């Protein structure tokens, strides 16, 4: 069966390859969403494909409602996509939206995410601006008297909406009232809409009309321009009727397995033990404190600070959960240092690592015991066991990253719709074996697997400002203490049947690789290399990330070469504004001009709107806080100077377009709105041009053996028989002949094995072919794979880059010893454009990089550092030509 997602993807890629498609997130979405969100490539792709479907997909059905499904992994940010889709559809004239989901607890947290600006997970920008008018977001009960220019959202459960429409009340919602204007239904956890489709027996007319699915379909068919957008991680495409229903509706697929493999989730570690329930609880408490101290010791950066790891204690029944909560309080009350010491002697490798950390950092067992008793005291624990729990509890569960709770006690409340990032331990208190009499996984085990999948959402953090925040960083450095912030521990009894059942469910979901629990492979430096001159005397030259100095920036013209120019259209009532900068805006400008035939242009400077107006506008935009401006523009003396001085923005030209009468009689609030509009664009211009960091031009040499004093670790993944995905597979004995090589026998390769990607393996095979030619002219030829050994930093913005390989060699027969260090980056087809900045940086190294003189270099030592173009197997001629040119070989 051909699915829409496949057909659309082929056309989308075709349009992209021929330059017919701009895949950047449109400004009306980017500027109106919370800047914390929407930074992932698959989300940007989803937005681009939605836009492509609406505007350019030739097979989109016309003159009928649109019905689409976003089939995306748990934790992948489906709610962010909903917000982005709302903003896109607003530009198509949609104002009224119905959000439906299956349970009340999800409704409460969703309302908060969509409407409460105080919520740390609020989805939109502080101000939503369209055509430079501020737009409100309103929670509504119906659409009869709603503001015509705002975004109006009705939040309801599927059941609640069904009952309202089947049993209409006075002034209530009816099918007829929903016919009055076009609307969009957003269905979260949309698999619940398929109860009717999944029935095997034929349906009577009465059965159909009593189903939720029928109700939603009836609403959508009420108006030819209505839209139904479904979002779910769970759709059973193995069911023939479900597959038939969604064949022409699945817009995008992004599986949990892809989500994990792309590094956007925590890795799951099953901690199986035969210890008592209390000891299992204490084990989780100790590991939670370990995470807390690791994060604090490393001063991590995150939107959710102070860092606070949470434990979930899961019971089999409400009665057991209540008892566990009381037993837990008693356990802490009577907790002794001896209990923790006994645990230290009986715990596994993960717990051992935690205790080693405590010792290294001077945390005594006495101190740890008191901290646990304090941090998990009664008021920092919450018990939630039924849907009727207070609204306050539901809101607190959606804000665990920010509130004081460290422990959650529950049965099955949190398996769907729960959004938590700082859950790091789940303790299973149920001691059943988790399988039915037929040997298959029990419903509770499947539910537990779903819960683990939700808990695997990645906690965003950085150790440096330039580091990726939302993806795993330590897959190749498992000994790093910070790795524990990328892992979810699931604590259970070591029962073979249960472990087999839960493992099977987790593997099928795609969130777990059982091989990761095995001892990771050590990649070792060959003993023979440690006998070489390069080992003893060799250097690696790298540059530094440094704060960029703007001290010489004395005017905005230095960072915006073309100057700042803006147009503002003034309508007959209120203000319509448009800034003319890019091609799309110019097209829109021409359309808008048709509405203003006979208008006049009035050229003013920003300050002409009035100093009080401009000062008020800066107060309304946090970016223009003086401390922030001063950091960016050190020569600035005051906000007043910024507004009034010619060298800053005081003389910024603004063209007002409208009737002569309107331009003469602008109201103060209209002037304020114009000033805010112009300042918002100035903010974007400054932000785009000013970088906080840069990479130093000087490259300093440090001893190579200092980088290699520890063996490095790498996680190994399973081979895929029908794929060339090679990361994690050795070259020695590789199942693909093209990648097979015994690197241990190659004296020029520093490590005893290579587990890199297919492109990296192709490059090593290429070098093997070239090595004899190189040896005619060079000595001491060695290839180093950069296993998180070092970074270099982009000259322009200080962005970090870890080139995959460094090739060392030394010229023969020269008066002075000339040593080469070549940075080499193999790159797969799908990443060449995305990482183009890295290739440009490598090319700049050849022009801008300088060797920093240090005392350890002898006078006759000469070093040359070289950056090469990307190596790609399918397009390797460019690389080969440059390689031969710089090394002067054939």
Beta strands, then each sheet from edge to edge (+ up, - down):
strand 1: 66-72
strand 2: 96-101
strand 3: 128-130
strand 4: 133-135
strand 5: 137-139
strand 6: 151-157
strand 7: 184-188
strand 8: 227-232
strand 9: 250-254
strand 10: 267-273
strand 11: 310-314
strand 12: 381-384
strand 13: 407-410
strand 14: 423-428
strand 15: 487-493
strand 16: 521-523
strand 17: 539-542
strand 18: 545-547
strand 19: 565-569
strand 20: 600-605
strand 21: 653-658
strand 22: 693-695
strand 23: 698-703
strand 24: 712-714
strand 25: 778-785
strand 26: 792-793
strand 27: 800-801
strand 28: 805-811
strand 29: 817-824
strand 30: 850-851
strand 31: 861-867
sheet 1: 5+ 6+ 2+ 7+ 8+ 1+ 9+
sheet 2: 3+ 4-
sheet 3: 10+ 15+ 14+ 11+ 13+ 12+
sheet 4: 16+ 24-
sheet 5: 17+ 23- 30-
sheet 6: 18+ 22-
sheet 7: 19+ 21+ 20-
sheet 8: 25+ 28- 29+ 31+
sheet 9: 26+ 27-
end
